[in-house]
Amino acid sequence: MAPQIGTFDIAIAGGGPAGSVAAVLLTRAGFRVALATLPPRGPRYEGMSSRVAAILARHGLPLEGIGPAAQRHVSWGAFQGGQNSEHLADRSAFDAGLLGAAQDAGVSVTYAAVSSVRPNAGEIRLADGQRLSARLLLEARGRRAPRKSSDRDRADLVGPDTISVAGFAPPQAGGIETPRIEARPDGWVWSVPVKRDCLWLQAVGSAATLGRKGGKAALAALWGTVLSDIPLPARPSVHAIAPRLAAPDLDPLCPRLGDAAVALDPLSGHGMFWAVSSALMAVPIARALLAGEAELARDFYRNRVAETFWRQARVGRDFYREAGFSTSFWQQRAAWPDDTPAHDTDIYPHVSKRVVVQDGFLARREVLITRDAPGGAAFTAGQEIVPLLRRLTGQPLPDAARFHSTVLPEAPPQAARAIHQWLLSQGFTEGAQIPWDTTNRETDSCNYNPAA
Ligand SMILES: Cc1cc2nc3c(=O)[nH]c(=O)nc-3n(C[C@H](O)[C@H](O)[C@H](O)COP(=O)(O)OP(=O)(O)OC[C@H]3O[C@@H](n4cnc5c(N)ncnc54)[C@H](O)[C@@H]3O)c2cc1C
């Protein structure tokens, strides 16, 4: 029998942002947590949105390797100019900082390769023969997490085969100050200044351009189709980056987090946000599963995972369409996953039941579904929305002062004003009848449609 490192409540395979943030939060919630991972391998740079930095700061988590926000220059079809801003993320330093925080929080961190995750045995096997035993396992090995054989054949859950090749390059004329993203005829390019006189340059192209050659010749071929004017970096960092819904359904013995569940197109700039927000759901999911409430956990997971995947896949498709090229690289990505609008503009406000997080636990609640909140909104400004709206049924929405005095007299005025404001932002109009009914039009809380 393989030697056992220890017995834990929860053992996690993989210590990228999803695994290590989940490990910290689970430990803080009182669980005994072990994490096994390969150490960060550098160098690698990405763009981090301010909201990821804000979530981490809110949870007292380190932001090592994260630079100040810089405006991104975009050259994408008809759009040329500054758009959004992003923080440069040195992923090795960032991941190492989070793993350090996990160790400081009391997580048992083992730096070793995981050879297998065995949900039925409740153990993670390491390549050196040791094992971690736990009541619950979490799979967070990113894109390297094996897919379940039942999901592997479903072509609709994987986007066009795409490769990213990146590395250090000398600055290009005019491009050194800010991050830049540029659509080119056979792919796209992201570049960001990382040191004085040094860029991190990432070329993204179709896997088909790798051809039959192997090794560096194949990489040079792909690189050349996107960036023919610049030589391939000396030590290129290569990743397969097709978007993928790896696990639409929850395994109650081994939930997946981050890229191991849904891996997004890096173009979305949403990958780290998803990794960190999926780590935030680890505590309520673990509590539900360890308390025997697998149904709640299943519904919650399925909704979050499916919503993230389909929305990001369709938003990405629209972005590819805007590039204005008609080569096969762009045609394929502009056609995937389907023609369904990314944002359903026909949603009529209505009530449905969803599993939500309330005070750190999962609970089935009535939520309000609107155009802006297609996944359902349960709370705003600390108030449960649907019971509040029931108080208004049949009456027009009053102005903010009367809303406070007649509908929410128990709340402080600022809270009542914030809720009133939120209702207006969702399309309700002051003085008009509330255009919705409270009948529950959806009984199934799953919005994952495999046929979509
Ligand atoms: C080229 C590229 C560019 C990207 N650019 C951006 C961007 O600009 N902005 C953005 O938000 N997102 C970007 N992403 C997405 C982002 O990197 C991921 O979404 C995010 O890292 C997912 O975090 P994770 O923790 O789920 O997985 P990962 O970060 O992949 O972490 C998985 C961890 O598991 C470990 N591991 C894997 N296999 C084993 C094993 N067998 N044994 C032990 N440990 C193992 C790995 O070493 C790693 O530490 C990009 C992704 C790629 C590939």
The ligand as an SDF file (V2000), in Angstrom:
LIG
                    3D

 53 58  0  0  0  0  0  0  0  0999 V2000
   -1.5920   31.0670  -23.2470 C   0  0  0  0  0  0  0  0  0  0  0  0
   -2.6340   31.4740  -22.2640 C   0  0  0  0  0  0  0  0  0  0  0  0
   -2.9070   32.8170  -22.0780 C   0  0  0  0  0  0  0  0  0  0  0  0
   -3.8820   33.2100  -21.1550 C   0  0  0  0  0  0  0  0  0  0  0  0
   -4.1330   34.5330  -20.9780 N   0  0  0  0  0  0  0  0  0  0  0  0
   -5.0340   34.9100  -20.0410 C   0  0  0  0  0  0  0  0  0  0  0  0
   -5.2480   36.2840  -19.7680 C   0  0  0  0  0  0  0  0  0  0  0  0
   -4.6100   37.1630  -20.3750 O   0  0  0  0  0  0  0  0  0  0  0  0
   -6.1660   36.6230  -18.8100 N   0  0  0  0  0  0  0  0  0  0  0  0
   -6.8580   35.6800  -18.1180 C   0  0  0  0  0  0  0  0  0  0  0  0
   -7.6690   36.0240  -17.2480 O   0  0  0  0  0  0  0  0  0  0  0  0
   -6.6830   34.3580  -18.3660 N   0  0  0  0  0  0  0  0  0  0  0  0
   -5.7740   33.9660  -19.2970 C   0  0  0  0  0  0  0  0  0  0  0  0
   -5.5710   32.6410  -19.5210 N   0  0  0  0  0  0  0  0  0  0  0  0
   -6.3740   31.6740  -18.7630 C   0  0  0  0  0  0  0  0  0  0  0  0
   -5.7930   31.4390  -17.3820 C   0  0  0  0  0  0  0  0  0  0  0  0
   -4.4300   31.1390  -17.4860 O   0  0  0  0  0  0  0  0  0  0  0  0
   -6.5240   30.2740  -16.7550 C   0  0  0  0  0  0  0  0  0  0  0  0
   -7.8950   30.4230  -16.9080 O   0  0  0  0  0  0  0  0  0  0  0  0
   -6.1760   30.1030  -15.2810 C   0  0  0  0  0  0  0  0  0  0  0  0
   -4.8110   29.9510  -15.0870 O   0  0  0  0  0  0  0  0  0  0  0  0
   -6.9150   28.8900  -14.7300 C   0  0  0  0  0  0  0  0  0  0  0  0
   -6.5020   28.6490  -13.4090 O   0  0  0  0  0  0  0  0  0  0  0  0
   -6.5620   27.1710  -12.8290 P   0  0  0  0  0  0  0  0  0  0  0  0
   -6.0690   27.2730  -11.4420 O   0  0  0  0  0  0  0  0  0  0  0  0
   -7.8760   26.5840  -13.0940 O   0  0  0  0  0  0  0  0  0  0  0  0
   -5.5320   26.3350  -13.7310 O   0  0  0  0  0  0  0  0  0  0  0  0
   -3.9700   26.5090  -13.9290 P   0  0  0  0  0  0  0  0  0  0  0  0
   -3.5560   27.9090  -13.7550 O   0  0  0  0  0  0  0  0  0  0  0  0
   -3.6520   25.8470  -15.2090 O   0  0  0  0  0  0  0  0  0  0  0  0
   -3.3390   25.6820  -12.7290 O   0  0  0  0  0  0  0  0  0  0  0  0
   -3.2920   24.2820  -12.7220 C   0  0  0  0  0  0  0  0  0  0  0  0
   -2.2350   23.8330  -11.7360 C   0  0  0  0  0  0  0  0  0  0  0  0
   -2.2240   22.4180  -11.6760 O   0  0  0  0  0  0  0  0  0  0  0  0
   -0.8860   21.9700  -11.7370 C   0  0  0  0  0  0  0  0  0  0  0  0
   -0.8670   20.6390  -12.3560 N   0  0  0  0  0  0  0  0  0  0  0  0
   -1.3010   20.2770  -13.5790 C   0  0  0  0  0  0  0  0  0  0  0  0
   -1.1190   18.9610  -13.7550 N   0  0  0  0  0  0  0  0  0  0  0  0
   -0.5840   18.5030  -12.6080 C   0  0  0  0  0  0  0  0  0  0  0  0
   -0.1600   17.2200  -12.1740 C   0  0  0  0  0  0  0  0  0  0  0  0
   -0.2800   16.1330  -12.9280 N   0  0  0  0  0  0  0  0  0  0  0  0
    0.3660   17.1200  -10.9410 N   0  0  0  0  0  0  0  0  0  0  0  0
    0.4740   18.1880  -10.1140 C   0  0  0  0  0  0  0  0  0  0  0  0
    0.1020   19.4150  -10.4800 N   0  0  0  0  0  0  0  0  0  0  0  0
   -0.4250   19.5660  -11.7150 C   0  0  0  0  0  0  0  0  0  0  0  0
   -0.1670   23.0090  -12.6010 C   0  0  0  0  0  0  0  0  0  0  0  0
    1.2340   22.9690  -12.3470 O   0  0  0  0  0  0  0  0  0  0  0  0
   -0.8240   24.2820  -12.1240 C   0  0  0  0  0  0  0  0  0  0  0  0
   -0.1720   24.7950  -10.9830 O   0  0  0  0  0  0  0  0  0  0  0  0
   -4.6050   32.2250  -20.4350 C   0  0  0  0  0  0  0  0  0  0  0  0
   -4.3320   30.8640  -20.6300 C   0  0  0  0  0  0  0  0  0  0  0  0
   -3.3540   30.4980  -21.5290 C   0  0  0  0  0  0  0  0  0  0  0  0
   -3.0680   29.0320  -21.7070 C   0  0  0  0  0  0  0  0  0  0  0  0
  1  2  1  0
  2  3  1  0
  2 52  2  0
  3  4  2  0
  4  5  1  0
  4 50  1  0
  5  6  2  0
  6  7  1  0
  6 13  1  0
  7  8  2  0
  7  9  1  0
  9 10  1  0
 10 11  2  0
 10 12  1  0
 12 13  2  0
 13 14  1  0
 14 15  1  0
 14 50  1  0
 15 16  1  0
 16 17  1  0
 16 18  1  0
 18 19  1  0
 18 20  1  0
 20 21  1  0
 20 22  1  0
 22 23  1  0
 23 24  1  0
 24 25  2  0
 24 26  1  0
 24 27  1  0
 27 28  1  0
 28 29  2  0
 28 30  1  0
 28 31  1  0
 31 32  1  0
 32 33  1  0
 33 34  1  0
 33 48  1  0
 34 35  1  0
 35 36  1  0
 35 46  1  0
 36 37  1  0
 36 45  1  0
 37 38  2  0
 38 39  1  0
 39 40  1  0
 39 45  2  0
 40 41  1  0
 40 42  2  0
 42 43  1  0
 43 44  2  0
 44 45  1  0
 46 47  1  0
 46 48  1  0
 48 49  1  0
 50 51  2  0
 51 52  1  0
 52 53  1  0
M  END
$$$$
